[in-house]
Amino acid sequence: MIDALGVRLRLRCDRDLDRAKRDWARCAAQGTDDVAPEVLGHGARALETAVTARLITESTGKLHLWHAAGVSLPDGRVLVLVAPSGTGKTTAAVRLSQSGWGYVTDETVGVTMDGRVLPYPKPVALLEDGVKEVVGPDDLGLAHHAENLTLGRVVVLERTEDAQSPSLTRLPLLEGLQTLLAQSSGLVQLPEPLASTCRLIDRVGGIYRLTYAELASAVPLLRGLMAEGPEPVEAWLHRPPLATGSEERPGDLGHVVRAPWLDAITCFDEVLLLVGSLTLRLSGIGASIWTALDRPRTMDELVTLVSHDHGPHPDAVTLVGRAIDEMESAGVVTRVAVTNPAPL
């Protein structure tokens, strides 16, 4: 029985049971639970993969789930290292946890809405002669994580052989948010998915990118980042979906309205939209059009509003029309006929 990401699972392995118990000792749960889901793995690697997949399924809609490694300081603050598979997360987690940081996970970081981190100190899969071998954290000598974990910093890893020296830079809010969302699981099942992610980013003072060739040379930068207090991030505004749709009827498609969206935020003069499972970033004319559609608008109204934002242009009608066509194709806006539109 294990407890990870706040989920209890019963593990069953038909090969080398003693090794499986040792590998998963950090996740071991007390007592029994006959109703806990059972996960079967034919061998250590298969079990490790199956457990992660099942935990993600069970935690979807409850936690922010990031494809990331996590290590903690003694005070419980967690450094989250975000990266796609095969780009250094496990290596970073192992190296840091062998040098004093507490091992939280090398694969999936689970964060509650209020910024608590739920640990998943699973066995790690290390590449040996082209084959991944699973090794338990105790066998690797990884330090234990603190008891109560909270989100500390979020860093995107970018390992490159061309880096002469490591560098740590804070990403603009929307760029950092998009990077994090690309490494998220079950995002659309969360309440206010974009806004709740932004609230977590606010807590940690933004998202940073670490560019490095060798992790050892970057450790001082990471320690320095954790020692600093978080700085304020760019201001953003939540644009939740409307509770009711626009008043529309079949007929002449004389007005433009926002198509249904799951969540949205605006930052400066840009809009980040979640439409279904797609994240779309609008800027320029597109952002002005979407922002102006707080109510149904005619084409003439939109041309006037866009010209006010961006200045007059001899081809304004053509440019706005083209932008609306592209946004309609992307599922961002739609043309409707409106009964009794709101007065100007």
C-alpha positions, 0 to 999 in steps of 0.5 A: 500500500502506498500514499502519493499525491494524496492518493492511496494505491495497492501495488501488485508486482509479480516479479521481485516483491522484496525489491518493489517494497524497497523501491517504494518504501518512501511512499509506503502507507500505514494500514490497509485499504481494500477499496483503494485502486490496485495497480499491477506491474510486470517488473519494476519499470512497468510498475513505476510507469503504471503507478504514475499513470494511475496517480495522474488519473486519480488526481486530475481535477483535484491538483495542479499536476506538472511534469516536473521534478521537485526538491525541498529545503529543510523549511519545506519550500519546494523547488519545482524543475519543469521540463519535458521527458528526457531533458534532465529532470531526473538527473537534476532531482538525483544530483540535488537530493544527493547534495542536501536537498530533500527528494520530493519527486522526479516525475510529477509534482502535485500542487493544491490550490492553496500552494501545498505540495503533495510528495511523490518520492517514487523510485527513479528510472536511470538510463544505463547503457541505453536501458532505463533501470529503476532504482529506489531513492534509499538505494541512491542515497537521496535525502528525505523531504521535509514533512510539510511541503509548500510551493517555493519556486518554479524553474523551467530547465533548458539544458544545452551544450552551448551554454558557456555558463548557467543563467537564470532569467525570469520569464514574462508572465504569459510566456512562463504560463504557457510553458508551464501549461504545456507540461501540465496534466488534467488542466481543463478539469480544474476550476478556473484553470488559468487563473488558479495557475496564475495565483500560484505563479504570483505566490512564487514570484514568477517562473524562471528559466535555467539555461545550463550545460552541467547542473553542478555549475547551476546549483549556486544560482538555484540556491540563491533563487530560493534564498530571495523573497519572491518579487511581484509579477505582472498584473493580470485580470481574470476573464471567467466564462459568462454565466449566460450566453448572448441573446441570439437567433437564426438570421442575418449574421450581423454581430460578432460575439465571443465563442464559449471559452473555459477560462481566460486572463488578460495581461497588458494588451494580450489575452490568453484563452483556454478554449476546450483543451487548446490554449490560445494567445491573442495580441494586437488586433485579435486581443482588441477584438476579443476584449471589446466583445463584452457584448455583441458588436457589429463590424462597424463598431469593431472597426471603430474600437480597433482604430481607437486602440491602434490608430486609423488605417486605410485598410482597417475594415479589411484587417479587422475582417481578416482577424475576425475570420481567423478568430472564428476559424480558431473557435474564438468568436462567432457571428450571430444575429442578436435580438435587441442588442444592448445600446451604445 
